[in-house]
Amino acid sequence: MTKSFKTFLKHTAKDYHNQSVNPPVVRASTIIFKSMQDIRKTQNKAKKDPTGGHFDYGRQGTSTTHVLQKILTKMEECHHVFLTPTGFGSVFLAIFSIVRPGDEIFVVDPVYSPTRLLTQDFLKEFNIKTVFYNPHDLNTLEKNINKKTKLIFVENPGSNSFEFQDLGKIVSIAKKHKLITAIDNTWGTPYFLKPIKLGFDMSIVSATKYYSGHSDVMGGSLAVNKKVFKQVQLTDKVTGLRLGPDDAYLITRGLRTLDVRLDRHEENAKKIAGFLSKYKNIKLLYPYKKDSFNFKMWKKYYSGASGLMGLRIKSKNKNSVIKFVNSLTLFGYGYSWGGFESLALHQELREQGNRKYLNLAKDEHLVRLHIGLEDPKDLIEDLRKSLKHIK
Ligand SMILES: Cc1ncc(COP(=O)(O)O)c(C=O)c1O
C-alpha cells in the first residue's frame, strides 16, 4: 500500500458543512424532498449514476453509508462496493447474485463453516451442486469444470488451516472457462491484497473484523467489477441486505486506523511466530517458513500478513493442549477475531469439511491464535508459561 493511501484514510470524508472531522450519522427511513420535481430529479440521477449515492428510500442508504462505500471502492480499486449487515451477508449476496437452479459451483474445501453450510447443504434445495476443491490441487479443479459450472468461490487463506492458494492461476482458469470468481478476503483485507485488480469479479470482507477493529460492530462489504455489477445490484435490491448508518459510521471510524493496526498486528504476529517456531512440537500455520509452498503463494500475492494464525501441536494428551489454551491470561476465548485484542481457541478441525490434504495425525491438535495489539513481550511471556502445560 502506498504512503498516499495511508494519508487518504486520515483525510477523506471530513465534513466541513457540519464542521466535524468524521461525517455525522444520518439516520433516515423517509428520505425527504422539497417537491415532486426534486424526487424525480434524484431518481433520474440514480438511473444515470447508480453508484453515485442518490437515494429516495432509507433502505438504499444515506450519506453515512455512501461515505463508507466511497472509501472502500477506492481501497478495493473496484467498480462498486455493496454493504451488508454482516460479513456473511456479503457471502450470501455474492453467491445468490450468480447461481441459479441447475448450476454447479466450486468452493475451496477449507471454507468458513457457515459458507460451507450454505454451499454444501442449503444450495441443494435450489438444485445447485457444490464441488469442494483441494486448495493445492488446481489441476483437478480445472479437470472437473463442466458446462454447468458457473462460479469458483475462494477463501484465502483457508479457514482455520491457512492454506495459501495460487490466486493468479485460479483467475486464469476461470477466465479460460468463462466462470465468475469470488474471494473471501477477510484475512488480508484490500490493505494487503487487492483481488479485483488481480482479476477476481467479487471480493468479500467481513467488516466486523479488521475494518471496524474494535469487536463491537458487525458489517460486510462486497466489492465488484463492472461485469457483475448489475447482477449484484438486482440481488442487493430484492434481498434488502443493507448496512445501517450507525454501523457504517463505526466502520468508517475504524478504517481511519486500519493501516496502523494491521501493520502492528503483522509486526506482533511475526514476533510471536518467531518465538513459537523454536518449539519442536509446534508447526505454524502462518506465512513464516520461507521454503514452504504457503509462504511462496503468500509472498507472490500479498503485501503483508494479518494477526490470525494456526498452530499444529503434537501431543498424545489432548487435555494438556486444552490446558495450555485455558492457562493463557492475555488471550480471550471467542470466535470473532480482527479486533485490537488477542484471542485463542482450541479447534476441532476434523469436524470441519474434508481437509484430508492436511494429513492431520491422531496426536496433532489445532489451536488458533489472533495476535492483538498488546505488547508482544507480554504475549510471549504468557505463551511461554502456558506452553509448559503441554505433555
Ligand atoms: C473468513 C470469514 N468470512 C466471513 C465471516 C463472517 O463475517 P461476519 O461475522 O461479519 O458475518 C467470518 C467470520 O468469522 C470469517 O472469518
The ligand as a MOL file (V3000), in Angstrom:
LIG
                    3D

  0  0  0     0  0            999 V3000
M  V30 BEGIN CTAB
M  V30 COUNTS 16 16 0 0 0
M  V30 BEGIN ATOM
M  V30 1 C -13.2530 -15.5500 6.6600 0
M  V30 2 C -14.5710 -15.0990 7.1880 0
M  V30 3 N -15.5240 -14.7160 6.3340 0
M  V30 4 C -16.7200 -14.2870 6.7530 0
M  V30 5 C -17.0120 -14.2280 8.0940 0
M  V30 6 C -18.3770 -13.7750 8.5200 0
M  V30 7 O -18.3360 -12.4800 8.9760 0
M  V30 8 P -19.4520 -11.9150 9.9840 0
M  V30 9 O -19.1110 -12.4790 11.3240 0
M  V30 10 O -19.2620 -10.4450 9.8920 0
M  V30 11 O -20.7610 -12.3710 9.4790 0
M  V30 12 C -16.0620 -14.5960 9.0250 0
M  V30 13 C -16.3430 -14.5560 10.4620 0
M  V30 14 O -15.6440 -15.1280 11.2780 0
M  V30 15 C -14.7970 -15.0570 8.5660 0
M  V30 16 O -13.8470 -15.4630 9.4110 0
M  V30 END ATOM
M  V30 BEGIN BOND
M  V30 1 1 1 2
M  V30 2 1 2 3
M  V30 3 2 2 15
M  V30 4 2 3 4
M  V30 5 1 4 5
M  V30 6 1 5 6
M  V30 7 2 5 12
M  V30 8 1 6 7
M  V30 9 1 7 8
M  V30 10 2 8 9
M  V30 11 1 8 10
M  V30 12 1 8 11
M  V30 13 1 12 13
M  V30 14 1 12 15
M  V30 15 2 13 14
M  V30 16 1 15 16
M  V30 END BOND
M  V30 END CTAB
M  END
